[in-house]
Amino acid sequence: MCRAGSATSPLRAGLTFVPTAVAFGVVGLNWQRLPGRWQAVVVPGGFLPAAASFAGTGLALRDGTDGGLWLLVGLTGSGAGLSFAYSPLLTRTLATVRRQDAADAGGVLVTAAQLGLLIGVAVFGAVFLGAADGTVPSAGNSADALWVTCVALVGAALCGVLMSLVRRVGNLR
């Protein structure tokens, strides 16, 4: 992100998101090492730190600065939280499919996930642009628009918590 009146290089902007990707990858590869009783709540439990991280990211950038260390903490937390939610969900979904249908189910699941990512970028991009009044935002307006977008992301993550809990209660019956 940039300070008022300064620019951020494309390299720095790209490297800013490395902690998110690393956290997502590390958690995605290791969540199954958790004790079995923790794995039962890992999906809703993943959305909670993601929500907190989105809020923290928004707060770190709300004043229009680069966010410093708090931005990296927020982005790392969002990567870890989303991986705790996403990776077990995909694993459990595919575990319910018959072996002969696994390839088709995997293709449908990945396609649905990609479609969800596409829709998410479009929706939250529209939230950002709407919050910035649809114009190229100045430093102050972009910080405000980013805060509104982070609040919307918190809401989406909390909906993920709710939906995973509803699904879990439904499975207990």
VOVO-576526 format. One line per 3 residues: for each residue x, y, z of N, C-alpha, C. Coordinates in nm, 4 decimals, padded with zeros to 6 digits, m for minus. Layout:
BEGIN
X Y Z X Y Z X Y Z ~ ... $
This chain:
BEGIN
00.0845 m00.1166 00.0000 00.0000 00.0000 00.0000 00.0888 00.1227 00.0000 ~ 00.0305 00.2365 m00.0182 00.1164 00.3532 m00.0303 00.0762 00.4625 00.0666 ~ 00.1731 00.5409 00.0984 00.1491 00.6583 00.1811 00.0979 00.7692 00.0918 $
00.0313 00.8632 00.1511 m00.0198 00.9755 00.0742 00.0959 01.0407 m00.0007 ~ 00.0804 01.0532 m00.1314 00.1807 01.1210 m00.2109 00.2967 01.0338 m00.2546 ~ 00.3014 00.9057 m00.2171 00.4108 00.8195 m00.2609 00.3533 00.7016 m00.3374 $
00.4379 00.6375 m00.4119 00.3941 00.5238 m00.4920 00.4649 00.3976 m00.4438 ~ 00.4016 00.2869 m00.4666 00.4583 00.1580 m00.4321 00.4943 00.0869 m00.5614 ~ 00.6117 00.0269 m00.5654 00.6524 m00.0440 m00.6862 00.5675 m00.1697 m00.7033 $
00.5520 m00.2159 m00.8262 00.4792 m00.3406 m00.8485 00.5414 m00.4586 m00.7740 ~ 00.6748 m00.4602 m00.7654 00.7420 m00.5684 m00.6936 00.7042 m00.5675 m00.5462 ~ 00.7098 m00.4510 m00.4836 00.6742 m00.4421 m00.3420 00.5277 m00.4779 m00.3204 $
00.4412 m00.4312 m00.4089 00.2993 m00.4640 m00.3965 00.2774 m00.6151 m00.4049 ~ 00.3464 m00.6801 m00.4974 00.3333 m00.8251 m00.5092 00.3913 m00.8992 m00.3904 ~ 00.5072 m00.8539 m00.3435 00.5720 m00.9194 m00.2295 00.4940 m00.9008 m00.0999 $
00.4105 m00.7993 m00.0942 00.3283 m00.7764 00.0245 00.2399 m00.8972 00.0549 ~ 00.1987 m00.9684 m00.0486 00.1061 m01.0796 m00.0301 00.1748 m01.2150 m00.0145 ~ 00.3074 m01.2172 m00.0132 00.3799 m01.3425 00.0075 00.3427 m01.4070 00.1419 $
00.3332 m01.3311 00.2534 00.2952 m01.3963 00.3798 00.1585 m01.4650 00.3737 ~ 00.0663 m01.4089 00.2983 m00.0658 m01.4711 00.2829 m00.0513 m01.6067 00.2152 ~ 00.0225 m01.6099 00.1053 00.0399 m01.7338 00.0297 00.1170 m01.8388 00.1098 $
00.2213 m01.7956 00.1794 00.3007 m01.8898 00.2594 00.2155 m01.9485 00.3716 ~ 00.1419 m01.8635 00.4417 00.0561 m01.9129 00.5506 m00.0496 m02.0084 00.4971 ~ m00.1105 m01.9748 00.3833 m00.2113 m02.0620 00.3236 m00.1503 m02.1980 00.2900 $
m00.0315 m02.1973 00.2285 00.0333 m02.3223 00.1918 00.0753 m02.4065 00.3107 ~ 00.1348 m02.3439 00.4110 00.1807 m02.4177 00.5295 00.0621 m02.4805 00.6028 ~ m00.0434 m02.4028 00.6230 m00.1606 m02.4567 00.6928 m00.2273 m02.5651 00.6089 $
m00.2395 m02.5406 00.4780 m00.3036 m02.6379 00.3908 m00.2328 m02.7726 00.3894 ~ m00.1021 m02.7707 00.4058 m00.0255 m02.8948 00.4062 m00.0182 m02.9618 00.5436 ~ m00.0553 m02.8902 00.6494 m00.0335 m02.9437 00.7842 m00.1580 m02.9524 00.8721 $
m00.2742 m02.9078 00.8277 m00.3912 m02.9065 00.9150 m00.4305 m03.0479 00.9591 ~ m00.3997 m03.1489 00.8788 m00.4380 m03.2859 00.9141 m00.3548 m03.3421 01.0294 ~ m00.2500 m03.2732 01.0678 m00.1685 m03.3164 01.1818 m00.2312 m03.2770 01.3150 $
m00.3339 m03.1943 01.3102 m00.4029 m03.1551 01.4337 m00.4734 m03.2760 01.4927 ~ m00.4934 m03.2771 01.6238 m00.5698 m03.3862 01.6852 m00.7100 m03.3952 01.6244 ~ m00.7639 m03.5145 01.6193 m00.8943 m03.5394 01.5574 m01.0061 m03.4512 01.6106 $
m01.0073 m03.4267 01.7406 m01.1156 m03.3451 01.7984 m01.1065 m03.1997 01.7516 ~ m00.9866 m03.1533 01.7180 m00.9715 m03.0167 01.6664 m01.0121 m03.0105 01.5201 ~ m00.9885 m03.1192 01.4467 m01.0246 m03.1209 01.3052 m01.1748 m03.1061 01.2850 $
m01.2520 m03.1453 01.3844 m01.3972 m03.1348 01.3731 m01.4453 m02.9904 01.3670 ~ m01.3674 m02.8984 01.4217 m01.4097 m02.7578 01.4236 m01.3169 m02.6677 01.3433 ~ m01.2323 m02.7274 01.2607 m01.1321 m02.6478 01.1909 m01.1942 m02.5563 01.0848 $
m01.3036 m02.5947 01.0204 m01.3637 m02.5087 00.9172 m01.4231 m02.3825 00.9786 ~ m01.5168 m02.3930 01.0741 m01.5640 m02.2672 01.1335 m01.4532 m02.1954 01.2100 ~ m01.3628 m02.2741 01.2687 m01.2513 m02.2147 01.3413 m01.1550 m02.1403 01.2502 $
m01.1502 m02.1743 01.1228 m01.0656 m02.1034 01.0279 m01.1233 m01.9703 00.9850 ~ m01.2555 m01.9655 00.9750 m01.3191 m01.8396 00.9343 m01.3069 m01.7316 01.0409 ~ m01.3000 m01.7704 01.1674 m01.2888 m01.6695 01.2742 m01.1574 m01.5913 01.2688 $
m01.0411 m01.6572 01.2605 m00.9191 m01.5775 01.2473 m00.9126 m01.5018 01.1149 ~ m00.9741 m01.5564 01.0110 m00.9786 m01.4825 00.8840 m01.0556 m01.3525 00.9032 ~ m01.1708 m01.3593 00.9715 m01.2499 m01.2383 00.9974 m01.1701 m01.1380 01.0798 $
m01.1043 m01.1862 01.1840 m01.0236 m01.0965 01.2669 m00.9087 m01.0355 01.1863 ~ m00.8496 m01.1141 01.0984 m00.7394 m01.0643 01.0161 m00.7862 m00.9614 00.9138 ~ m00.9049 m00.9820 00.8577 m00.9588 m00.8812 00.7648 m00.9817 m00.7503 00.8385 $
m01.0353 m00.7600 00.9598 m01.0566 m00.6383 01.0397 m00.9233 m00.5726 01.0728 ~ m00.8249 m00.6524 01.1112 m00.6929 m00.5984 01.1430 m00.6259 m00.5339 01.0234 ~ m00.6408 m00.5954 00.9079 m00.5846 m00.5382 00.7851 m00.6497 m00.4038 00.7549 $
m00.7810 m00.3993 00.7670 m00.8512 m00.2730 00.7437 m00.8087 m00.1649 00.8410 ~ m00.7929 m00.2024 00.9670 m00.7489 m00.1044 01.0673 m00.6058 m00.0578 01.0417 ~ m00.5198 m00.1496 00.9992 m00.3802 m00.1143 00.9730 m00.3676 m00.0156 00.8578 $
m00.4605 m00.0240 00.7629 m00.4526 00.0612 00.6438 m00.5509 00.1775 00.6461 ~ m00.6305 00.1866 00.7493 m00.7374 00.2857 00.7536 m00.6883 00.4296 00.7490 ~ m00.5698 00.4544 00.8017 m00.5189 00.5921 00.8026 m00.4435 00.6293 00.6754 $
m00.4401 00.5399 00.5769 m00.3764 00.5696 00.4496 m00.2276 00.5432 00.4453 ~ m00.1701 00.4828 00.5495 m00.0277 00.4492 00.5498 m00.0079 00.3104 00.4903 ~ 00.1158 00.2625 00.4936 00.1447 00.1306 00.4371 00.1118 00.0160 00.5323 $
00.0670 00.0442 00.6528 00.0254 m00.0587 00.7474 00.1386 m00.1206 00.8272 ~ 00.2601 m00.1102 00.7785 00.3756 m00.1625 00.8514 00.3637 m00.3090 00.8857 ~ 00.4152 m00.3449 01.0011 00.4154 m00.4834 01.0471 00.2736 m00.5367 01.0667 $
00.1804 m00.4518 01.1083 00.0434 m00.4964 01.1323 m00.0240 m00.5445 01.0042 ~ 00.0118 m00.4851 00.8905 m00.0417 m00.5330 00.7633 00.0050 m00.6754 00.7369 ~ 00.1334 m00.7021 00.7595 00.1859 m00.8367 00.7371 00.1235 m00.9377 00.8323 $
00.1007 m00.8965 00.9569 00.0345 m00.9850 01.0529 m00.1079 m01.0159 01.0057 ~ m00.1797 m00.9133 00.9622 m00.3168 m00.9324 00.9140 m00.3224 m01.0213 00.7913 ~ m00.2330 m00.9994 00.6964 m00.2326 m01.0807 00.5751 m00.1919 m01.2250 00.6034 $
m00.0981 m01.2449 00.6953 m00.0591 m01.3806 00.7336 m00.1761 m01.4523 00.8012 ~ m00.2448 m01.3815 00.8897 m00.3601 m01.4407 00.9579 m00.4725 m01.4750 00.8624 ~ m00.4952 m01.3907 00.7633 m00.6027 m01.4212 00.6682 m00.5665 m01.5433 00.5838 $
m00.4406 m01.5557 00.5439 m00.3994 m01.6737 00.4681 m00.4145 m01.8013 00.5485 ~ m00.3719 m01.7973 00.6743 m00.3835 m01.9157 00.7605 m00.5301 m01.9486 00.7880 ~ m00.6083 m01.8474 00.8221 m00.7496 m01.8712 00.8528 m00.8262 m01.9267 00.7343 $
m00.8046 m01.8685 00.6161 m00.8758 m01.9174 00.4985 m00.8318 m02.0583 00.4616 ~ m00.7057 m02.0914 00.4845 m00.6612 m02.2270 00.4568 m00.7214 m02.3267 00.5554 ~ m00.7343 m02.2870 00.6820 m00.8008 m02.3742 00.7793 m00.9463 m02.3986 00.7397 $
m01.0091 m02.3037 00.6750 m01.1474 m02.3216 00.6321 m01.1559 m02.3971 00.4999 ~ m01.0714 m02.3622 00.4055 m01.0818 m02.4113 00.2685 m01.0287 m02.5531 00.2522 ~ m00.9102 m02.5799 00.2988 m00.8468 m02.7099 00.2756 m00.9261 m02.8262 00.3355 $
m00.9688 m02.8198 00.4622 m01.0473 m02.9312 00.5169 m01.1831 m02.9458 00.4491 ~ m01.2400 m02.8339 00.4074 m01.3697 m02.8399 00.3396 m01.3581 m02.9177 00.2092 ~ m01.2558 m02.8889 00.1310 m01.2348 m02.9629 00.0057 m01.2052 m03.1099 00.0335 $
m01.1216 m03.1351 00.1320 m01.0856 m03.2733 00.1652 m01.2087 m03.3522 00.2083 ~ m01.2878 m03.2963 00.2950 m01.4065 m03.3670 00.3453 m01.5111 m03.3847 00.2361 ~ m01.5234 m03.2869 00.1500 m01.6204 m03.2985 00.0416 m01.5815 m03.4120 m00.0525 $
m01.4558 m03.4184 m00.0904 m01.4119 m03.5252 m00.1808 m01.4099 m03.6616 m00.1132 ~ m01.3976 m03.6646 00.0180 m01.3978 m03.7923 00.0898 m01.5342 m03.8601 00.0856 ~ m01.6388 m03.7852 00.0567 m01.7741 m03.8420 00.0521 m01.8111 m03.8949 m00.0858 $
m01.7220 m03.8819 m00.1825 m01.7508 m03.9206 m00.3207 m01.7007 m04.0621 m00.3466 ~ m01.7775 m04.1385 m00.4237 m01.7333 m04.2726 m00.4610 m01.6065 m04.2636 m00.5450 ~ m01.5210 m04.3639 m00.5326 m01.3911 m04.3635 m00.6001 m01.4059 m04.3437 m00.7511 $
m01.5030 m04.4093 m00.8136 m01.5187 m04.3983 m00.9584 m01.5677 m04.2597 m01.0022 ~ m01.6196 m04.1807 m00.9085 m01.6660 m04.0452 m00.9402 m01.5680 m03.9368 m00.8949 ~ m01.4554 m03.9776 m00.8403 m01.3621 m03.8820 m00.7804 m01.3085 m03.7804 m00.8810 $
m01.2725 m03.8228 m01.0005 m01.2173 m03.7293 m01.0995 m01.3208 m03.6239 m01.1383 ~ m01.4433 m03.6680 m01.1644 m01.5489 m03.5730 m01.2003 m01.5807 m03.4790 m01.0848 ~ m01.5900 m03.5350 m00.9650 m01.6205 m03.4524 m00.8480 m01.5099 m03.3508 m00.8230 $
m01.3847 m03.3932 m00.8384 m01.2729 m03.3011 m00.8205 m01.2790 m03.1875 m00.9211 ~ m01.3106 m03.2188 m01.0456 m01.3231 m03.1153 m01.1480 m01.4354 m03.0172 m01.1181 ~ m01.5500 m03.0699 m01.0762 m01.6626 m02.9836 m01.0419 m01.6280 m02.8969 m00.9207 $
m01.5638 m02.9554 m00.8218 m01.5289 m02.8817 m00.7003 m01.4285 m02.7692 m00.7295 ~ m01.3279 m02.7982 m00.8090 m01.2299 m02.6945 m00.8435 m01.2951 m02.5862 m00.9284 ~ m01.3809 m02.6247 m01.0207 m01.4520 m02.5257 m01.1024 m01.5400 m02.4367 m01.0150 $
m01.6120 m02.4964 m00.9213 m01.6965 m02.4182 m00.8302 m01.6122 m02.3244 m00.7441 ~ m01.4970 m02.3725 m00.6977 m01.4089 m02.2882 m00.6168 m01.3563 m02.1705 m00.6990 ~ m01.3167 m02.1966 m00.8222 m01.2674 m02.0889 m00.9089 m01.3781 m01.9885 m00.9390 $
m01.4984 m02.0372 m00.9616 m01.6118 m01.9480 m00.9847 m01.6395 m01.8625 m00.8614 ~ m01.6298 m01.9231 m00.7445 m01.6469 m01.8483 m00.6203 m01.5425 m01.7398 m00.6038 ~ m01.4176 m01.7704 m00.6381 m01.3113 m01.6699 m00.6317 m01.3393 m01.5557 m00.7295 $
m01.3820 m01.5891 m00.8493 m01.4139 m01.4889 m00.9503 m01.5273 m01.3980 m00.9040 ~ m01.6326 m01.4571 m00.8518 m01.7456 m01.3782 m00.8022 m01.7031 m01.2930 m00.6836 ~ m01.6205 m01.3493 m00.5959 m01.5720 m01.2727 m00.4810 m01.4925 m01.1508 m00.5219 $
m01.4027 m01.1663 m00.6186 m01.3252 m01.0519 m00.6664 m01.4186 m00.9470 m00.7261 ~ m01.5169 m00.9909 m00.8031 m01.6105 m00.8962 m00.8643 m01.6941 m00.8241 m00.7584 ~ m01.7466 m00.8981 m00.6623 m01.8324 m00.8375 m00.5601 m01.7522 m00.7421 m00.4711 $
m01.6398 m00.7884 m00.4195 m01.5637 m00.7021 m00.3290 m01.4936 m00.5891 m00.4036 ~ m01.4627 m00.6100 m00.5302 m01.4135 m00.5001 m00.6130 m01.5204 m00.3943 m00.6321 ~ m01.6448 m00.4397 m00.6530 m01.7561 m00.3453 m00.6664 m01.7812 m00.2712 m00.5349 $
m01.7665 m00.3407 m00.4229 m01.7805 m00.2745 m00.2925 m01.6743 m00.1660 m00.2790 ~ m01.5508 m00.1983 m00.3129 m01.4425 m00.1000 m00.3035 m01.4706 00.0202 m00.3935 ~ m01.5037 m00.0059 m00.5190 m01.5283 00.1054 m00.6116 m01.6512 00.1856 m00.5719 $
m01.7521 00.1174 m00.5214 m01.8709 00.1893 m00.4744 m01.8390 00.2773 m00.3547 ~ m01.7554 00.2272 m00.2658 m01.7174 00.3063 m00.1486 m01.6310 00.4252 m00.1886 ~ m01.5610 00.4127 m00.2986 m01.4769 00.5218 m00.3475 m01.5529 00.6090 m00.4483 $
m01.6858 00.5933 m00.4532 m01.7722 00.6696 m00.5431 m01.7433 00.6439 m00.6901 ~ m01.6841 00.5298 m00.7232 m01.6633 00.4923 m00.8624 m01.5564 00.5718 m00.9349 ~ m01.4849 00.6584 m00.8684 m01.3781 00.7340 m00.9323 m01.2446 00.6773 m00.8895 $
m01.1394 00.7169 m00.9577 m01.0074 00.6761 m00.9130 m00.9851 00.7404 m00.7775 ~ m00.9734 00.6597 m00.6719 m00.9702 00.7172 m00.5373 m00.8376 00.7863 m00.5057 ~ m00.8487 00.8914 m00.4308 m00.7287 00.9546 m00.3767 m00.6835 00.8729 m00.2568 $
m00.5731 00.9092 m00.1958 m00.5199 00.8310 m00.0830 m00.6226 00.8208 00.0287 ~ m00.6914 00.9294 00.0608 m00.7902 00.9259 00.1673 m00.9110 00.8421 00.1304 ~ m00.9601 00.8598 00.0089 m01.0768 00.7828 m00.0334 m01.0462 00.6347 m00.0476 $
m00.9263 00.6005 m00.0950 m00.8950 00.4596 m00.1098 m00.8810 00.3927 00.0265 ~ m00.8303 00.4645 00.1249 m00.8195 00.4077 00.2591 m00.9584 00.3844 00.3169 ~ m01.0488 00.4787 00.2968 m01.1862 00.4609 00.3441 m01.2549 00.3456 00.2702 $
m01.2343 00.3402 00.1392 m01.2951 00.2329 00.0601 m01.2387 00.0970 00.0998 ~ m01.1094 00.0924 00.1296 m01.0491 m00.0327 00.1737 m01.1061 m00.0756 00.3084 ~ m01.1283 00.0186 00.3976 m01.1882 m00.0131 00.5273 m01.3278 m00.0727 00.5083 $
m01.4089 m00.0106 00.4230 m01.5442 m00.0618 00.3964 m01.5361 m00.2029 00.3373 ~ m01.4425 m00.2238 00.2468 m01.4266 m00.3556 00.1852 m01.3832 m00.4591 00.2885 ~ m01.2928 m00.4220 00.3781 m01.2498 m00.5154 00.4840 m01.3650 m00.5490 00.5775 $
m01.4498 m00.4521 00.6079 m01.5679 m00.4795 00.6907 m01.6602 m00.5778 00.6183 ~ m01.6764 m00.5603 00.4869 m01.7582 m00.6545 00.4098 m01.6953 m00.7938 00.4104 ~ m01.5631 m00.8017 00.4031 m01.4944 m00.9310 00.4101 m01.5133 m00.9966 00.5466 $
m01.5121 m00.9157 00.6524 m01.5409 m00.9684 00.7868 m01.6802 m01.0304 00.7880 ~ m01.7756 m00.9593 00.7311 m01.9125 m01.0114 00.7241 m01.9203 m01.1418 00.6473 ~ m01.8496 m01.1506 00.5355 m01.8492 m01.2743 00.4566 m01.7863 m01.3890 00.5355 $
m01.6773 m01.3615 00.6060 m01.6129 m01.4662 00.6861 m01.7047 m01.5121 00.7992 ~ m01.7758 m01.4191 00.8608 m01.8693 m01.4572 00.9669 m01.9859 m01.5380 00.9107 ~ m02.0262 m01.5087 00.7883 m02.1273 m01.5930 00.7219 m02.0721 m01.7333 00.7002 $
m01.9422 m01.7432 00.6696 m01.8788 m01.8741 00.6562 m01.8822 m01.9520 00.7858 ~ m01.8581 m01.8825 00.8964 m01.8674 m01.9473 01.0279 m02.0089 m01.9997 01.0481 ~ m02.1066 m01.9139 01.0244 m02.2464 m01.9515 01.0456 m02.2867 m02.0698 00.9574 $
m02.2522 m02.0632 00.8302 m02.2914 m02.1708 00.7392 m02.2228 m02.3029 00.7737 ~ m02.0975 m02.2983 00.8156 m02.0298 m02.4228 00.8517 m02.0871 m02.4804 00.9812 ~ m02.1314 m02.3931 01.0721 m02.1953 m02.4431 01.1944 m02.3329 m02.5005 01.1650 $
m02.4083 m02.4366 01.0752 m02.5398 m02.4889 01.0363 m02.5228 m02.6257 00.9716 ~ m02.4258 m02.6373 00.8853 m02.3987 m02.7654 00.8192 m02.3592 m02.8716 00.9215 ~ m02.2786 m02.8327 01.0165 m02.2323 m02.9277 01.1182 m02.3487 m02.9745 01.2062 $
m02.4365 m02.8828 01.2475 m02.5535 m02.9199 01.3281 m02.6453 m03.0095 01.2469 ~ m02.6597 m02.9794 01.1180 m02.7418 m03.0640 01.0302 m02.6881 m03.2046 01.0203 ~ m02.5573 m03.2206 01.0223 m02.4961 m03.3539 01.0137 m02.5111 m03.4322 01.1441 $
m02.5325 m03.3639 01.2553 m02.5466 m03.4321 01.3837 m02.6829 m03.4999 01.3977 ~ m02.7773 m03.4585 01.3170 m02.9139 m03.5158 01.3274 m02.9253 m03.6492 01.2672 $
